[in-house]
Amino acid sequence: MDKDTTKSTFNEVLNQFPYEKFCSMIKEFGADRYIKKLFTIKMLYLMFIAQISQTESIRELAGNVKNNIDLQDALKLDSISASQLSRRLKETSSSFWGSVFTDVAKVVIQKTTNHLSSTPNVDRVHIIDASTVTLCLNSYLWADYRKTKAGVKLHQCLVYQNGYSYPEKAILTTAKKSDKSQLDELLTTDPNALYVFDRGYVDYKKWDDYCDAGIRFVTRIKDNFITNVIDNKPVDGTNMTESTVILGDPKTTIMRHQLRLIHTVDTTGTPVVILTNDFKMSALEISEIYRSRWKIELFFKWIKQHLKVKKFYGRSANAVYSQIWLALITYCLLLLTKVNLKTKKSLLDIKRLLKDNLFKPFNVFLDLLKRNTTKTSRDRKKKDYNREFEQLLKQIESGTSNFLDTFDVQLNYL
């Protein structure tokens, strides 16, 4: 990042954006065709500001432009109406913003890989899951979900390596689409990848295909699985056992490949059964890898709590999907800021500082970033992190999704 601290923080943060590719996509999609005022780049800037400030409505955002001279200078725009903003959000293809997210995510991966170049190369864990944002059925009739509510679903692949995590692929659908329907699209051809997903992705045929293709995965087994045990043995030095099994019923559907079943318990003594097609890693390593799956749940929680993805500026499918893509783009820009500045501050701290100092000189932002946050007596109390973690896991496994919107867990990505 350019360290010219006389520039505004806004300019420095947005300097990380892949503008060259962005401009070529604008031409490819015709996103600025017939536009005379609110060009796509300005729309991006406005929605980035709306995301980090969690602006409540398009009308409020238009008011911010009218009343904020610094914002007017940054955008070279003295005013904009709420109807113009709404029209641009509705008419600009959500596929365009999805492609922009893909390119920004590639920059994050490149920067993070460079940042990790001095650390040992370990397998990259690709955690796959989906999260639903519920909507009012009367206002969003297109968003199929249930008889009494509508919703959209974010299917996400989160990469986790050496303690660092960042979003990679993402797909948006209506909430009625099953999780496993998008599994193939979220996979990559990375030979070092190890995929982790939960019990919502059961598909014997897909799993056989993955074994044929050399794609490694780790998941949990459902209670009603039919397993044909070939051998069973204890894991030395632990209370764990592992088996070689073939899943399925010969009379209906049965897998062609053998899988590995690992029986273990969590810290509260609750039995956990893990399934994998990796026969090289130790049982202890496999159990620790599956334990990392909770990071994607925290990712979903973070964007729902600290970005604008639960209340939407428009009601059309295009407007809703575009807003979620722009939230993911904002998240990537926050990650890039953290990586480039090599700060240990949490992503939430960075977002809050940006919100309050976005148009101030960059050196002001840097000085605030370097300061140690004053701790209260409550902060000084030792937290029982193991207890919080186990409580979170229990809620995730029980499917109590509302819990993720209220339980406060600090994410320290990167």
C-alpha positions, 0 to 999 in steps of 0.5 A: 500500500502507498504510504503517502500519509497526506492522502485520505484514508478513503483513498488509501483503502480503495487503492487496494482495489483491482481497478484495471480488471474492474474497468474491463468488466464495466465494458464487458457488462456495459454497466456504464452504458447511458449513465451520465452521473452515477457511474459504477465506480461511484456506486461502488464507493457509495456502497462501500461507505454504506456497508462500513457505516451500516447505513439504514436506507438509500434515502439516508445514504443520499442525505449523507452525500448531500450533507458531507462535503468530504464525501462530495469531494471524494466522489466528485459528486455534489448530490444524488437522489434516492431514486437514482441510487435505487435505480442503479442498484436495481439495474446493475447486474448482480452477476457483475458484482459477483464477478467483482467479488471474485477478482477482489477475493483473488487479490486477497488470496495473493496478498495472504499467500505472500504474507504466509510465504515465510511460514511452513506450507501446510494443507489448505483447508477449504471450509464449505457451508451455507447461511440463510438470510430470512426475508418478509414473504410479502415483500420478496415473493421471488425468494422461495423458502417456506410457506410463511417466509422468504429468504436468500442463501449464501453458499460460501467457501472459506480458506483456512491456512496457518491460522489465517482465513479468507473467503474464496468462492461464493454463490447466491441462491434463493433459500429453497436451494439445498446446500449440497446442490452448490457443492460442486461449484464451490470446489477447486482443482487445488491439489493441496485442498482439503474440503470440510463440510457438515452433514448437509452435504450427503451425496454418495455419488458425489463422494465416489466421484470425489474419491475418483478425482482425488478430492479429499474431504472431511465431514460428519456422519448422520445418525441414520447412516448404514455403515459396513465396517471392514476393520476397526482399531483404537488410535494409539495414545488417545481414547479415539477409535477408527474404522474402515467402512463402506457406506450405504445399503447394497439393496439400494445405494452403496458407495464404491470406495472405502472411507475412514470413520473416526470416533472421538469426543469433544471436551464435554464428552459428547461423541463425535463421528468424523468421516473422511476419504483421507487415509494418510493424515492421523486421526488426531489431525483429522479431528482438529481439522474438522474442529476448524469448521466453526470458523465459517460460522463465525464468518457468517455471524460477522458479516450479518452483525457488522455489514449490511446484509439483513436489511436491504435497500431494494426488493428485487432479486438483483438489488438483494444479490447485489447488496450481498456481493457488495458486502463481501467486497467490503469484507475483502477490502477490510482484510486487505487493509489488515494484511497490508498494514500488518496490524494485529487489530481485529477486523471489527476494530479496523472497520470502526476506525475506518467509519470514524476516520474515512476522510481524515489523513491516512496518518491519523488513521495509522496513529489510531491503529497503533494505539492500544485500546484502553481495557476496562475492568471487565476486559481484564477478567479472564475469559473462559474461551473453551466454555464459549467455544463449546457453547458455540459448537453445540448451538451450531450442531443443534441448528439454532441459527438465531444464536449466531446473530446474538452470541458475541464472539470476536473474530481475529481474522489474519 
